[in-house]
């Protein structure tokens, strides 16, 4: 996998790896990775053989190039495609429908937190160009009935996310909150949502995912994940 050189574009962090792990609990025919960046989440699903086909959707030219190089080098050219598109607009009509859609969208509301001097990094982290509503509208347009949507969001936006998904008939199946340390408040949550279901679903709250031990090392679960030991099989 490739990334833009430092300063030219957004470089992925552990949240994308956690999302790939979270979404790999089931097998699917196809996945659309929206705002794919350099393709971390989709590549994890392809590598773990959890999807048969992947479409990466991105608009940043440096990230698109990195993603395309990753597709070629990893031998995924026959089963993966990189589509250049702006998620504020409807996606190309021939992109198709998917039984899994994943996304690691911009985390922070406009006006909150320090904004990077790099426009590419700022856009990837802050909602300068795309809102949660914009993203979920694109999800609702390409997800199959009964399909799943998996994403990672800041924990303080959980109410907003649940409101926006409900508007589009996408209901939460399970949530897992992510903590940097066991005694710290959650800073993010992983969500799995299902489209097109008319039944009242019960949302399962999974045990928290803890990133670090008190000494700063990774917890056993995260260390095994980063080694690739939790993805195959």
Backbone torsions as a table, in degrees:
resi	resn	phi	psi	omega
1	UNK	NA	147.2	-177.1
2	UNK	-119.8	155.9	175.0
3	UNK	-133.0	156.8	171.8
4	UNK	-62.5	150.5	175.4
5	UNK	-63.3	152.4	-176.4
6	UNK	-56.6	130.8	179.9
7	UNK	99.8	-17.4	-178.6
8	UNK	-101.5	-9.9	-179.1
9	UNK	-178.4	172.4	-179.1
10	UNK	-70.0	132.2	177.9
11	UNK	-108.3	133.2	-169.7
12	UNK	-66.9	157.1	178.0
13	UNK	-123.0	-175.9	-173.5
14	UNK	-66.1	-21.7	-178.2
15	UNK	-61.2	-35.2	177.6
16	UNK	-66.7	-37.5	178.6
17	UNK	-66.6	-42.0	178.3
18	UNK	-61.8	-39.3	179.1
19	UNK	-66.4	-43.1	177.4
20	UNK	-58.8	-42.3	177.0
21	UNK	-62.2	-47.1	-179.0
22	UNK	-61.3	-41.3	-177.3
23	UNK	-77.4	-11.4	-174.9
24	UNK	-87.2	7.6	-177.6
25	UNK	-70.8	-20.3	178.5
26	UNK	-123.7	168.6	174.3
27	UNK	-108.3	146.1	-175.5
28	UNK	-137.6	161.2	174.2
29	UNK	-77.1	-43.0	-174.3
30	UNK	-149.0	150.2	178.1
31	UNK	-132.6	140.6	168.9
32	UNK	-110.3	122.7	178.3
33	UNK	-101.0	104.5	-173.9
34	UNK	-90.3	128.0	-172.6
35	UNK	65.7	49.9	-165.9
36	UNK	-67.1	-19.0	-174.0
37	UNK	62.4	-132.2	177.8
38	UNK	-86.7	4.1	169.9
39	UNK	98.8	17.0	-172.9
40	UNK	-54.5	-51.5	-173.5
41	UNK	-65.1	-48.1	178.9
42	UNK	-62.5	-38.9	178.8
43	UNK	-64.3	-39.3	177.1
44	UNK	-59.6	-44.9	-178.7
45	UNK	-66.9	-37.7	176.6
46	UNK	-67.8	-47.1	-179.0
47	UNK	-60.8	-39.0	-180.0
48	UNK	-79.9	-0.4	-179.9
49	UNK	59.9	38.4	178.4
50	UNK	-96.5	-11.8	176.6
51	UNK	-136.2	151.6	178.9
52	UNK	-93.4	-21.6	-177.7
53	UNK	-150.1	143.6	179.2
54	UNK	-134.2	140.8	172.7
55	UNK	-122.5	123.4	179.5
56	UNK	-100.4	124.6	-179.1
57	UNK	-112.6	121.7	-176.9
58	UNK	-152.4	155.2	178.8
59	UNK	-117.5	-19.7	-179.0
60	UNK	-74.8	127.1	-171.8
61	UNK	-64.9	-35.6	179.9
62	UNK	-70.7	-39.3	178.6
63	UNK	-69.9	-37.0	176.7
64	UNK	-60.4	-45.1	179.6
65	UNK	-63.2	-42.8	178.2
66	UNK	-62.2	-42.5	-179.3
67	UNK	-65.6	-43.4	179.5
68	UNK	-64.2	-38.2	176.8
69	UNK	-65.0	-39.8	178.4
70	UNK	-63.8	-41.0	177.8
71	UNK	-59.8	-46.1	-177.3
72	UNK	-68.5	-49.0	-176.3
73	UNK	-63.5	-34.6	-178.0
74	UNK	-85.9	2.0	177.0
75	UNK	74.6	27.2	-177.9
76	UNK	-100.5	10.3	-172.6
77	UNK	-58.5	-30.2	-178.3
78	UNK	-80.9	-16.5	-174.5
79	UNK	-125.5	4.7	-178.5
80	UNK	-138.8	147.2	-178.9
81	UNK	-139.6	142.2	175.9
82	UNK	-108.1	123.1	-177.6
83	UNK	-112.7	126.0	176.5
84	UNK	-85.7	117.3	-177.6
85	UNK	-160.6	152.4	177.7
86	UNK	-98.7	121.4	-174.9
87	UNK	-72.2	-4.5	173.3
88	UNK	-77.8	-11.6	-177.8
89	UNK	-120.7	160.2	177.4
90	UNK	-58.3	142.7	-179.7
91	UNK	-77.9	159.6	179.6
92	UNK	-52.6	141.4	-174.9
93	UNK	-62.3	-24.8	-177.4
94	UNK	-91.1	8.9	-178.4
95	UNK	-69.8	-27.0	176.3
96	UNK	93.2	-171.7	179.0
97	UNK	-120.1	154.6	-171.3
98	UNK	-134.1	146.2	174.9
99	UNK	-89.1	-4.4	171.6
100	UNK	-142.9	131.9	171.3
101	UNK	-124.8	134.4	179.3
102	UNK	-126.8	154.6	176.4
103	UNK	-162.7	139.9	168.7
104	UNK	-116.1	84.5	-169.7
105	UNK	-79.9	173.0	173.6
106	UNK	-53.6	131.9	-172.6
107	UNK	-79.0	-42.5	-162.0
108	UNK	-104.8	141.1	174.2
109	UNK	-64.7	151.0	175.5
110	UNK	-58.9	132.7	178.8
111	UNK	94.4	-7.1	179.2
112	UNK	-108.3	127.7	176.1
113	UNK	81.3	167.1	-179.9
114	UNK	-71.6	133.0	179.2
115	UNK	-99.5	129.5	-178.7
116	UNK	-61.3	147.4	175.5
117	UNK	-69.6	-22.3	176.0
118	UNK	-79.7	119.0	-178.2
119	UNK	-59.4	-40.2	-178.7
120	UNK	-62.3	-41.9	179.2
121	UNK	-70.1	-41.5	179.6
122	UNK	-60.1	-44.6	-179.7
123	UNK	-64.9	-35.1	-179.9
124	UNK	-71.1	-28.3	-174.9
125	UNK	-101.3	-30.0	-176.2
126	UNK	-116.9	152.0	178.6
127	UNK	-79.5	61.8	178.4
128	UNK	-80.6	-28.1	-175.6
129	UNK	-126.4	-20.0	-174.5
130	UNK	-141.7	133.8	178.9
131	UNK	-98.2	169.3	173.9
132	UNK	-59.2	-38.5	177.8
133	UNK	-62.1	-41.1	177.0
134	UNK	-59.2	-47.8	-179.2
135	UNK	-60.0	-48.3	-175.6
136	UNK	-68.3	-28.1	174.5
137	UNK	-64.3	-42.6	177.5
138	UNK	-64.5	-40.3	178.1
139	UNK	-58.9	-46.9	-176.5
140	UNK	-63.5	-24.8	-177.7
141	UNK	-82.3	-22.2	-174.4
142	UNK	-118.9	-3.7	-178.6
143	UNK	-87.9	138.5	177.9
144	UNK	-73.6	152.5	172.6
145	UNK	-55.9	129.8	-177.0
146	UNK	83.1	-1.7	178.8
147	UNK	-73.3	167.8	-177.1
148	UNK	-113.5	147.3	174.2
149	UNK	-123.9	124.5	179.1
150	UNK	-121.7	134.3	-177.1
151	UNK	-154.0	166.0	173.7
152	UNK	-122.9	134.2	-177.0
153	UNK	-135.8	162.4	172.3
154	UNK	-64.0	143.8	-175.8
155	UNK	-62.6	-33.1	-177.1
156	UNK	-71.8	-5.8	-179.5
157	UNK	-104.9	13.7	-174.9
158	UNK	-61.0	-43.0	-179.0
159	UNK	-63.6	-42.3	179.1
160	UNK	-62.6	-43.8	-179.7
161	UNK	-63.4	-44.9	-179.6
162	UNK	-63.9	-35.8	177.5
163	UNK	-66.7	-44.7	-177.5
164	UNK	-70.2	-37.2	177.5
165	UNK	-68.5	-39.7	179.9
166	UNK	-60.9	-36.3	178.6
167	UNK	-58.1	-29.1	-173.0
168	UNK	-108.4	14.7	176.3
169	UNK	69.8	27.9	179.1
170	UNK	-112.7	112.3	-170.6
171	UNK	-105.6	143.0	-179.3
172	UNK	-69.7	132.2	176.3
173	UNK	-98.2	-47.6	176.6
174	UNK	-153.5	152.3	177.8
175	UNK	-128.4	145.4	174.7
176	UNK	-137.4	120.5	-177.5
177	UNK	-87.0	142.4	-174.9
178	UNK	-111.0	127.5	-179.4
179	UNK	-120.1	140.2	175.4
180	UNK	-69.8	-38.1	175.5
181	UNK	-135.7	156.6	-173.2
182	UNK	-62.6	-29.2	-178.0
183	UNK	-102.3	15.5	177.8
184	UNK	-105.6	151.1	175.8
185	UNK	-60.5	153.6	176.9
186	UNK	-62.4	140.8	175.5
187	UNK	-109.8	-7.8	178.7
188	UNK	-156.4	166.5	170.9
189	UNK	-141.6	145.0	174.0
190	UNK	-96.8	133.2	-178.7
191	UNK	-127.8	137.2	171.2
192	UNK	-115.0	126.6	-176.4
193	UNK	-125.2	152.7	-179.7
194	UNK	-122.7	135.8	-178.0
195	UNK	-95.5	152.1	167.8
196	UNK	73.8	10.5	178.6
197	UNK	-91.4	134.2	-178.9
198	UNK	-96.2	-11.8	-179.7
199	UNK	-78.7	152.8	172.3
200	UNK	-73.7	113.9	-177.9
201	UNK	-95.4	146.7	175.5
202	UNK	-92.8	125.3	-179.3
203	UNK	-83.7	121.7	178.7
204	UNK	-85.1	129.7	174.7
205	UNK	-100.1	109.9	-176.9
206	UNK	-77.3	160.5	174.8
207	UNK	-55.5	147.2	-177.5
208	UNK	-62.7	151.1	175.2
209	UNK	-101.7	117.4	-177.3
210	UNK	-102.0	127.8	-176.2
211	UNK	-81.4	-50.4	-170.5
212	UNK	-119.9	148.1	165.3
213	UNK	-78.1	171.4	-177.5
214	UNK	-64.0	-26.5	179.8
215	UNK	-83.5	3.6	178.4
216	UNK	93.9	-10.9	177.8
217	UNK	-75.1	163.2	177.4
218	UNK	-73.9	147.4	172.5
219	UNK	-65.7	164.3	-177.8
220	UNK	-58.7	-42.6	-179.3
221	UNK	-61.4	-46.9	-177.4
222	UNK	-70.1	-39.6	178.0
223	UNK	-61.4	-42.4	178.2
224	UNK	-66.3	-36.5	177.6
225	UNK	-63.3	-47.2	-177.9
226	UNK	-66.9	-25.1	175.3
227	UNK	-80.8	-8.8	-179.3
228	UNK	86.5	6.3	-173.5
229	UNK	-79.6	-12.7	-177.5
230	UNK	-103.2	0.8	-172.5
231	UNK	-101.1	-34.1	-179.7
232	UNK	-79.8	152.2	174.4
233	UNK	107.8	NA	NA
